[in-house]
Amino acid sequence: MSKAYWDLDQPRGRILPAVVAGLVPVLMILVAAGLLLVRPAFRGLDHAQAVLSAATELRSTSRALQRDVLLLIFDAPTREKTGQRLDTRLPEFRALADRLGVALDPVDPERARRIRETHAALADGVAAVAVSVRAGEGLDANWRVQQERVLAAEIPAARTNDPIIDQYRVFVTASLGEVKTALWLSFAIVFVALSFAVASAAVVLRR
């Protein structure tokens, strides 16, 4: 009667353990190499998410400031409260623009410069409206400042920031897909390596 396939006393019985012993370290090296290769993707994703977060928050704050400007001009009963809110939001808005500029500086310094310039002009326009309203210059004067300083600055600010949001949203979505694929592949390799190890152990134990 022939001996079992997994009989380690036979040459064929030692093939599987030998193959597994060779494959497991190779598979683990592949996993390590894959994780090293995906590290730049993680760094790029972190940076892209930082840019997207700052740009999105900047646009949201810009819209809130513009709503407050209209309330400041036309809604006298809430004017004092709106003015206080503007006093708080304006420094935050300037800080957000600088945060986005800092995030963009290493990859696109020209766009970073334009973000700072256009949003500084918008912040200055909002501040100018607040000064006009508080000085009691009248509705016509307030509205003229809004048109000449806020609306005129908002258009180039939006044209600078909106494409950043669109571009980085696409990039983040694509990068997340690539990172997930790489991670799933690494997990699959680990699973295969463990399966081989378990199979080899089972053969040895059944000896």
Secondary structure, 3 states (H helix, E strand, C coil): CCCCCCCCCCCHHHHHHHHHHHHHHHHHHHHHHHHHHHHHHHHHHHHHHHHHHHHHHHHHHHHHHHHHHHHHHHCHHHHHHHHHHHHHHHHHHHHHHHHHHHHHCCCCHHHHHHHHHHHHHHHHHHHHHHHHHHCCCCHHHHHHHHHHHHHHHHHHHHHHHHHHHHHHHHHHHHHHHHHHHHHHHHHHHHHHHHHHHHHHHHHHHCC
